[in-house]
C-alpha cells in the first residue's frame, strides 16, 4: 500500500481526535476479485503451452459480444490500446480535432495524439460529471471528426443528446467505457450503442484480466480495420492477400499496425471473470446504496447523482466536498482518511492540466473562447474524493469506511 499520505499526515496534518484509527489493517482503495476458478483456468492455459493460439481470445470476445449486445469485439493488451485502436477504426487521422471530456484517465485521452489529431476538451455536466452535449456543440469546428464520450465513474453520459449533436455535424461517436462495463443506458448495455466503444480490464476495473481491454462495434469496416491494427497489420486470410500463390505458411503485412493482442492466459481469465459480472455489479450497487444512505444527511458533502435514464456500473464512488461547510481542504481530508487506514483516491485531474499538454505548447486545448477551457471541470475537480468500492469488501469494511468518513468530516465540518 502507498503510505505516502500517512507520512505526510504525520508531518503537517493533525490526527483526528479520538486516538486509535478506525481500522487496524489498511483497507485498499480497490482489489480485484479473483477466485479458485480464475486461477485454475489460467493455470490450465499455462500448462497447455498454447499461449498465443488465439482460441481463448475468440472465446472471450464471443462471450463479451453476447453480454453487451455488440456484433463484433476485439480483445487487446490494454485499455489505452483499446482507445487507440477505436480512434483508428473510427477514422481519426492527422489534422483532425477530437472533442472529449477533461475528466478522464489521461492515457485514454492521449489516443488522438497518437494519430496526429488534436484533443479539444469540452466542459462537463455539473450533475453527472460527464461531457455536456451543449459544450460539445460549442467546440465543433470544420476540423472536428469525432467525439470521445467518457462515462465518468460508470454513470452513462447523455448518449441520445450526444448522438443528436453528432448526426447534425456528421461526427463519429467513440465511447470510453473504462468504468462502465455493465452500465445500462435507456435499456441498452453500454458497448452496443455507439460507432465504437473501448473498455479496460485494469485491476481496478469491473472485471480484470490483469490489464487488457476490449473494443466493440457493429460496423463491418471498423471491425476489419481493428483486426489489422491490433495484429501488426497482418493478413492471414488467403482470400484477402495480394499474393495468393504462396504456401500455407504465407502471411502479408498490409497496414502499419501494432502488437496489441491479448495473451491467451489473460483472455481465459477475462472469460472466467465475465461469468461473475452480474454478482460484481450487484455487490457494487449494494455498497453504493449503503454509502448514499450513510452520507445523505451530511451537509458538507454531496453524494453522486444518478440519472433516471440509466443504471450505473458503480466502478467508482465519488463524493463531492462542499468547501464552504468545511474547515479543511481536500488534501487534509484525504490524509486524515488514510490515517484512519482507509485508502481513498481522486478522479481525475483535468487532462489538459497534466504537464504533457503544457510541454506540447498547449496546442491541444480549446481556443474558441476566453478563460479556462473547462471551468466547471476545474472547479469540480478540487472537490472530488473517491471512496473504496469493490466486490471483495465485506460489510465490516463498508461500515469502517462509513465510520471513517463521518468521523473525519464531522471533525472538519463548520
Buried (B, 14 or more C-beta within 10 A) or exposed (E): EEEEBBEBBEEEBEBBEEEEBBBEEBBBBBBBBBEEEBEEBBEEBEEBEEEEEBEBBEBBBEBBBEBBBBEBBBBBBBBBBBBBBBBBBBBBEEEBBBBBBBBBBBBBBBBBBBBEBBBBBBBBBEEBBBBBBEBBBBBBEEEBBBBBBBBBBBBBBBBEBBBEBBEEBEBBBBBBBBBBBBBBBEEBBBBBBBBBBBBBBBEBBBBBBBBBBBBBBBBEEBBEBBBBBBBBBBBEEBEEBEEEEEEEEEBBEEBEBBEBBBBBBBBBBBBBBBEBBEEBBEBBBBBBEBBEEBBEEBEBBBBBEBBEEBBBBBBBBBBBBBEEBBEBEBEBBBBBBBBBBBBBBBBBBBBBBBEBBEEEEEEBBBEEEEEBBBEBBBEBBEBBBBBBBBBEBEEEBBBBBBBBBBBBBEBBBE
